[in-house]
């Protein structure tokens, strides 16, 4: 018997996990419901996307950000990237996420410092993601 990857329970669990890893807080129910609907609508007939072992990522509570970053470099058209884009689009449209996506303060030195730190963080995430993809055969 094949597992229904578009089941509401599985997609909700996935959304909660991804949201917590990306935004560091609990996910509002509205985003969860919209995530389930968007996955069913946008990804059901997407045969050109490379499959990713989502269940493995969730079971082992892997660093989904690092894995996605590495996969996006190697296989740009993959399911994990599309799922995280869906989640970010849904969050970005909500008022309570405004400060997460938009900076309204003029702080050029702080911005430069943070950007510098995020450059090193990105390199770390890329290396970690490549290791996780290789070690666990995620794709």
C-alpha positions in Angstrom: 0.0 0.0 0.0 1.4 3.4 -1.1 1.5 6.2 1.4 -0.6 9.3 0.5 2.0 12.1 0.5 -0.8 14.6 0.0 -2.7 13.5 3.1 -3.8 16.4 5.4 -2.2 14.9 8.5 1.2 14.4 6.8 1.2 17.8 5.2 0.2 19.5 8.4 3.0 17.7 10.3 5.4 18.8 7.6 4.3 22.4 7.7 4.6 22.6 11.5 8.1 21.1 11.3 9.3 23.4 8.5 7.7 26.5 10.1 9.4 25.8 13.4 12.8 25.3 11.8 12.5 28.4 9.5 10.8 30.9 11.7 11.5 29.5 15.2 7.9 29.8 16.4 4.7 27.9 16.4 2.7 28.0 13.1 -0.7 29.7 13.0 -3.5 27.4 12.0 -4.4 29.5 8.9 -0.9 29.0 7.4 -1.1 25.3 8.1 -4.5 25.0 6.2 -3.2 27.1 3.3 0.0 25.0 3.1 -2.0 21.8 2.8 -4.2 23.3 0.1 -1.3 24.8 -1.8 0.6 21.5 -1.8 -2.4 19.7 -3.1 -2.9 22.3 -5.8 0.6 23.1 -6.9 2.6 19.9 -6.3 0.2 17.1 -7.2 1.0 17.3 -10.9 4.6 18.3 -10.8 6.4 15.3 -12.4 9.5 17.4 -13.3 10.4 18.0 -9.6 13.1 15.8 -8.1 11.7 13.8 -5.2 13.1 14.3 -1.7 12.7 11.9 1.3 10.6 14.2 3.5 9.7 11.5 6.0 13.4 10.9 6.7 14.0 14.6 7.2 11.1 14.8 9.6 11.9 11.6 11.5 15.5 12.7 12.1 14.6 16.4 12.7 17.3 17.3 10.2 18.4 20.9 9.4 15.9 21.5 6.6 17.4 24.9 5.8 20.8 23.4 5.2 19.4 20.5 3.1 17.3 22.8 1.0 20.2 25.1 0.4 22.5 22.3 -0.8 19.7 20.7 -2.9 18.9 24.0 -4.6 22.5 24.2 -5.8 22.6 20.6 -7.0 19.0 20.1 -8.2 17.1 23.4 -8.5 13.8 21.8 -9.3 13.2 19.7 -6.2 10.1 19.2 -4.0 11.7 20.5 -0.8 12.6 23.9 -2.4 9.0 24.2 -3.7 7.5 23.3 -0.3 9.6 25.9 1.6 8.9 28.5 -1.0 5.1 27.9 -0.5 5.5 28.2 3.3 7.5 31.4 3.0 5.0 33.0 0.5 2.2 32.1 2.9 4.0 33.6 5.9 5.2 36.7 4.0 1.6 37.7 3.2 0.6 37.9 6.9 0.9 41.1 8.9 2.4 39.3 12.0 5.4 38.3 9.8 6.1 41.8 8.5 9.2 42.4 10.8 10.6 39.0 9.7 10.7 40.0 6.0 11.0 43.8 6.1 13.5 46.1 7.9 12.3 49.6 8.3 15.2 50.9 10.4 18.2 52.7 8.8 21.2 51.0 10.3 23.8 50.6 7.7 26.7 49.4 10.0 24.5 46.9 11.7 23.2 45.7 8.3 26.7 45.3 7.0 27.7 43.4 10.1 24.7 41.1 9.9 25.2 40.5 6.2 28.8 39.6 6.9 27.8 37.1 9.5 25.1 35.6 7.3 27.7 35.1 4.6 29.6 32.8 6.9 26.4 31.2 8.1 25.4 30.5 4.5 28.7 28.7 3.8 28.3 26.6 7.0 24.7 25.7 6.0 25.8 24.8 2.5 28.5 22.5 3.8 26.3 21.0 6.4 23.5 20.5 3.8 25.8 18.7 1.4 27.0 16.4 4.2 23.4 15.6 5.2 22.4 15.0 1.6 25.4 12.7 1.1 25.2 10.9 4.5 21.4 10.2 4.4 20.8 10.0 0.7 18.0 12.5 0.9 17.4 12.7 -2.8 
